[in-house]
Amino acid sequence: MNRDEKAQLLAELKQLFDESESIVISHYKGLTVAEVSELRNNIRKAGAGFKVTKNRITRLALKDSKFADLADQFTGPTAIAFAKDPVSACKACVEFAKGNEKFVILGGAMGTGLLSLDEINRLASIPSVDELRAKIIGLLQAPAAQLARVTKAYSEKEAA
């Protein structure tokens, strides 16, 4: 990798850190190409991104970012999952890690705070925004549907 490529990667990572709300750091040692592709697809479907990183360049990109405290976790074969919403990257990584012991979640960050593995697991259990919207709509529609059923049953009783 020449200097221009390194400078471009550094700029990309800085932009990624600036635009992301949450980051999950993991080790992927031992995963096959097919498994990494599956992981990337799962993360992409969840609305997040996944990038295998060069540790030295990533630590440089982290220096002036809100995720600067994560720099010491970048050792070994490291990858990051990142997202603009706080839950999707956590959810996709935890789901993949359940089925693959070679994928190890190290930690992460949300906003300016660090996340432990337990906190990442708790975030992964939170329903997505779409799921929450669907539940709210269901709750709002339930009383109206019940009223319609009662009214229909009463009108059928009157007609008989």
C-alpha positions as CSV (number, residue, x, y, z in Angstrom):
1,M,0.0,0.0,0.0
2,N,1.6,3.3,-1.1
3,R,1.3,6.7,0.7
4,D,-1.6,7.9,-1.5
5,E,-3.6,4.8,-0.7
6,K,-2.9,5.1,3.0
7,A,-3.9,8.8,3.0
8,Q,-7.1,7.9,1.2
9,L,-7.9,5.1,3.6
10,L,-7.2,7.5,6.5
11,A,-9.6,10.1,5.1
12,E,-12.3,7.5,4.6
13,L,-12.0,6.2,8.1
14,K,-12.1,9.7,9.6
15,Q,-15.3,10.4,7.6
16,L,-16.7,7.0,8.7
17,F,-16.1,7.8,12.4
18,D,-17.6,11.3,12.0
19,E,-20.8,10.0,10.4
20,S,-21.3,6.9,12.6
21,E,-23.2,6.9,15.9
22,S,-22.1,3.5,17.0
23,I,-19.1,1.2,16.3
24,V,-18.6,-2.5,17.2
25,I,-15.0,-3.8,17.1
26,S,-14.4,-7.5,16.4
27,H,-11.8,-10.1,15.6
28,Y,-12.6,-12.3,12.6
29,K,-9.6,-14.7,12.6
30,G,-10.4,-18.0,11.1
31,L,-13.5,-17.0,9.2
32,T,-13.7,-18.2,5.6
33,V,-14.3,-15.8,2.7
34,A,-17.9,-17.1,2.5
35,E,-18.5,-16.5,6.2
36,V,-17.1,-12.9,5.9
37,S,-19.3,-12.3,2.9
38,E,-22.3,-13.6,4.8
39,L,-21.5,-11.3,7.7
40,R,-21.1,-8.3,5.4
41,N,-24.5,-9.1,3.8
42,N,-26.2,-9.5,7.2
43,I,-24.8,-6.2,8.4
44,R,-25.7,-4.4,5.2
45,K,-29.3,-5.7,5.4
46,A,-29.5,-4.3,9.0
47,G,-28.6,-0.9,7.7
48,A,-25.0,-0.8,8.9
49,G,-21.6,-1.2,7.4
50,F,-18.6,-3.5,7.9
51,K,-14.9,-2.8,7.2
52,V,-11.8,-4.8,7.8
53,T,-9.2,-2.3,9.1
54,K,-5.5,-1.7,9.2
55,N,-4.9,-1.2,12.9
56,R,-2.2,1.5,12.6
57,I,-4.2,3.6,10.2
58,T,-7.3,3.2,12.2
59,R,-5.6,4.3,15.4
60,L,-4.5,7.4,13.5
61,A,-8.0,8.1,12.2
62,L,-9.4,7.7,15.7
63,K,-7.1,10.3,17.3
64,D,-9.4,13.3,16.9
65,S,-12.7,11.5,16.7
66,K,-15.4,10.9,19.3
67,F,-14.3,7.3,19.4
68,A,-10.7,8.1,20.3
69,D,-10.9,5.9,23.5
70,L,-11.2,2.8,21.3
71,A,-7.7,3.0,19.9
72,D,-6.2,0.4,22.3
73,Q,-8.6,-2.3,21.1
74,F,-7.2,-2.3,17.6
75,T,-4.7,-5.2,17.7
76,G,-4.8,-8.4,15.7
77,P,-7.2,-9.1,12.8
78,T,-9.6,-6.4,13.5
79,A,-12.8,-5.3,11.8
80,I,-15.4,-2.7,12.6
81,A,-19.2,-2.6,12.1
82,F,-20.6,0.9,12.1
83,A,-24.0,2.5,11.8
84,K,-25.7,5.9,12.0
85,D,-28.3,4.4,14.4
86,P,-27.1,2.9,17.7
87,V,-28.7,-0.5,17.4
88,S,-28.3,-2.0,13.9
89,A,-24.5,-2.7,14.0
90,C,-24.8,-4.3,17.5
91,K,-27.8,-6.4,16.5
92,A,-26.2,-7.8,13.3
93,C,-22.8,-8.5,15.0
94,V,-24.4,-10.3,18.0
95,E,-26.7,-12.3,15.7
96,F,-23.7,-13.5,13.6
97,A,-21.5,-14.2,16.6
98,K,-24.2,-16.5,18.0
99,G,-23.8,-18.8,15.1
100,N,-20.0,-18.5,14.6
101,E,-17.6,-18.8,17.5
102,K,-14.6,-17.6,15.3
103,F,-16.2,-14.1,15.2
104,V,-15.4,-12.5,18.5
105,I,-16.9,-9.1,19.5
106,L,-14.3,-7.1,21.5
107,G,-16.3,-4.0,22.4
108,G,-17.5,-0.8,20.9
109,A,-18.7,2.7,21.4
110,M,-21.9,4.7,21.1
111,G,-21.7,8.4,20.9
112,T,-18.7,9.3,23.1
113,G,-19.1,6.4,25.5
114,L,-17.5,3.0,25.4
115,L,-19.6,-0.2,25.3
116,S,-18.7,-3.4,27.0
117,L,-19.7,-6.8,25.5
118,D,-22.7,-7.0,27.9
119,E,-23.9,-3.5,26.8
120,I,-23.6,-4.5,23.2
121,N,-25.7,-7.6,23.9
122,R,-28.3,-5.5,25.6
123,L,-28.4,-3.0,22.7
124,A,-28.8,-5.9,20.3
125,S,-31.9,-7.1,22.2
126,I,-33.7,-3.7,21.6
127,P,-36.3,-3.9,18.8
128,S,-35.5,-1.9,15.7
129,V,-37.2,1.4,14.9
130,D,-39.5,-0.3,12.4
131,E,-40.5,-3.0,14.9
132,L,-41.3,-0.3,17.5
133,R,-43.3,1.7,14.9
134,A,-45.3,-1.4,14.0
135,K,-46.1,-2.1,17.7
136,I,-47.3,1.4,18.2
137,I,-49.5,1.3,15.2
138,G,-50.9,-2.0,16.4
139,L,-51.6,-0.6,19.8
140,L,-53.3,2.5,18.3
141,Q,-55.4,0.4,15.9
142,A,-56.5,-2.2,18.5
143,P,-59.2,-0.1,20.3
144,A,-60.7,1.0,17.0
145,A,-60.9,-2.6,15.7
146,Q,-62.5,-3.7,18.9
147,L,-65.1,-0.9,18.7
148,A,-65.9,-1.9,15.1
149,R,-66.3,-5.6,16.1
150,V,-68.6,-4.7,19.0
151,T,-70.7,-2.3,16.8
152,K,-71.0,-4.9,14.1
153,A,-72.0,-7.7,16.5
154,Y,-74.6,-5.3,18.1
155,S,-76.1,-4.4,14.6
156,E,-76.2,-8.1,13.6
157,K,-78.1,-8.8,16.9
158,E,-80.6,-6.0,16.2
159,A,-81.2,-7.3,12.7
160,A,-82.0,-10.8,13.9
